Amino acid sequence: MTTVWIALAVLVFVLIIGVPIPLAFFASSLTVVILGGYDYLFLLPYGYNKASSIILCAIPLFVLAGGFMEKGGIGESLVDWVGCFVGRIRGGLGIIMSVACALFGAISGSGMATLSCIGSIMLPRMYAAGYPKGHCAALISSASVLALLIPPSLDMILYAFVGGQSILACFMATAIPGIILTALFSIVNCFLLRNCETIQLQPKIPRSERPREEQFLPRTIRAIPALLCPLIILGGIYGGIMTPTEAAAVAVVYSIPVGIFIYKGLNRKSMKKCLVEAGTTAGVIMIMLFSVMILSRLYVMENVPQKLLEMMTSITDNTILLFLMINVFLVVIGMLMDDTSAILLCTPILLPVVQALGMDGVHFAAVVGVNLGLGCVTPPTAPFLYLGARIAGAPVNEMLRPTMYLIFFAWLPTLILVTYIPALSLWLPGIMGLV
């Protein structure tokens, strides 16, 4: 176990000094190889074999589809459609933003794409309506993380691949937690803005603009192509017509004519940019997967899961407290590294531990998803929080108060519910016969 502690110390140190994450994992792996006396020759083919799976092709394809939809103008139609329902109440634009993030996440599966797309559309509208900048930036930062939970989720593809679980079941496991979070974000948003006097409750409507009731039908018709995309993707997957990889490819093919001919935002230049972004994402994930799989294999060979279980059960045998300890560990990991790295590192280590404690692997998928989503907006690392601040043009210190409200009254209640009520994660996979 001493070798593992030294390797972890090396990993933390090189991350702190700014070494790229894949190289940091390589450094930690090299430490285990040297101190443990392992033959490194077998590790390279192992890492290559883990990274060369057709399932992983779904990730860049979903990123590409999300990019096409983002550049194509789909977000605008979703925002306008949701606005028909809650656009005229105090805090209504915040509700629109939360729901629009969930809907766009169901198309792209990418939190960053959701943040940039919905943020660029909603933030100017909210500022014009008198919403505080810090509040808007905090809300979009948390709401965009819904894309990591609402299926199809790129993180769940990685979790299922590494943990040997059903991708379809993991998709369904995070759906209800994502819906709960969407509702809680909307409630906390309205609570925080209940006394905000700068918000314009009844914005002046030009005479040329039709009343909201008359706009519902045309907005709905315009939003139908956007709303059909998740139905095609998820319907194809759960109907047994397509694999997740094939569904991702269909999403790409579908998004091109929709973006070009219907929403008219997609062109040759933007398509090229999307292709470059998808290729870059694929390259980063492949390198990350290669390096983390080697390190995870070494941890398994060092019997880390069993030793971790023994250490935890030596403190207490109460499963409530044991799951609480695992949650704290995951939140800390999520605070220190990005969600992709955290999933690749933690899944092979913690999955055997929670299964030994009686937690289903699909249930753990939802626990991991909510935990790492919370880590994405919790300082010090908080990648979504800082990117949200940059996109919104808001100082981080103005975001901290609303972010803390969202963490304590949305994220943490959802995490507790998901951890201790397995039915929230297992009900949908169960009725579909996946668990």
Disulfide bonds with the S-S distance in Angstrom:
none
